[in-house]
Amino acid sequence: MAVDDGVVKMTFIQESIKEKKPQNFDELKDAIIDADMRRIRSLLMTLVTTIAALLPVLWATSKGSEIMKPMALPIMGGLVFGAITIFVMPVLFSFFEERRILKRE
């Protein structure tokens, strides 16, 4: 899920950069923020609903819960990591694009 969210986010960021063709850091920042704001709601909604669906599995104490908990815990860890990548990825992309702009200049 984190990989899928990353692909969606990077696709929108790259489309925004192709469309706006930023020439300096401020234009680059505006292009990345614009692309990020178009997709952040849907990505967070997907993440939150999946976490909400797994919470009952983690709290269960009935039959079968001893099997389901070990399967749900890594998924929750991956979702937490996915939440971090939603916010870190645009920053890293901006860093590398800024370096590319500096090389052009």
N, C-alpha and C positions, 0 to 999 in steps of 0.2 A: 504494500500500500504506500509506503514511503517513497519507493522508486516511482510508482505511478504518479504520485503527487509531484515529485520532482520533475518528471518529464512534462507534465502539464504546465507547471510553473515556468520551466526553462523555455518551453515552446512559446508561451505568451511573452516572455521577456525578450527572446530573440526576434519575434515578430515586431514588437514595439521598437526595438533598436533598428531593425531594417526599415521600418516605416518612418521613424523620426530622424535617423542618421545623425546622432549627436556628434558635435564637434568639440565640445569641452565637457568638463566634469559636471557642471550644473545641468546641462541638457541630458547627459547620461543618467544622472540621478533622477531627473523628472521622468525619463522613459522607463526606468526600472520601477519606480514607484507607481506609475500609471498602470503598467502591466501587472504588478503585484496586487494592486487594489481591485483589478477586474476579476482576479481568481481567488483571492484570499478567503472570501466568504464560503464559496463552495468547497474548498479544500478543508477548511476548519469544520464545516458542517459534516462532511464525511468522516473526519477524524473523531469528532465528538460523538456522533451516533454509533460508531463502531465501539468506542470505549464504553458508552452507556449500555450497549448490548452485552459486553463482556463482564460488566460489574456483577450481575447476578450469578454468573458462573464462578467468580472468585469468592463470593460470599456464601455460596451454597454449602450445606453440610449434609445433604440427603444422599441417598444411594447414587453412586456414579460420580460424585463430586471428587473423590480421590483420584479419579482418572482424568476428569476434565480440568482440574486446577493446573496440573503440570503442562497441559496443552495451552491453556489460556494465558499463563504467565509470560512466556516468551512473546506471544502476540502483543500483550500489553506493553512489554518492553520495547518492541518494535514500533508501536504506535507513539510512545513517548519520544523515541528517537525521531520519528517522523514529524512530530510537532516541533522539535528543535530545528530540523532541516527546513521547515517552512519559513522560519525566520532567519536562519543563517545563510541559506543558499543565495538570496539576493545580495547579501553583503559580500560574499566571496566572488560572485559573478561581477559585481561592481569593481572590486579590487583588480581583477584580471583585465577587465575592459579599460579601466583607468590606465593600467600599464601599457595597454595597446595604444591608447590615445597619446600617451607620452612618447612612445616610440615613433609614432607618425610625425610628431612635432619635432 
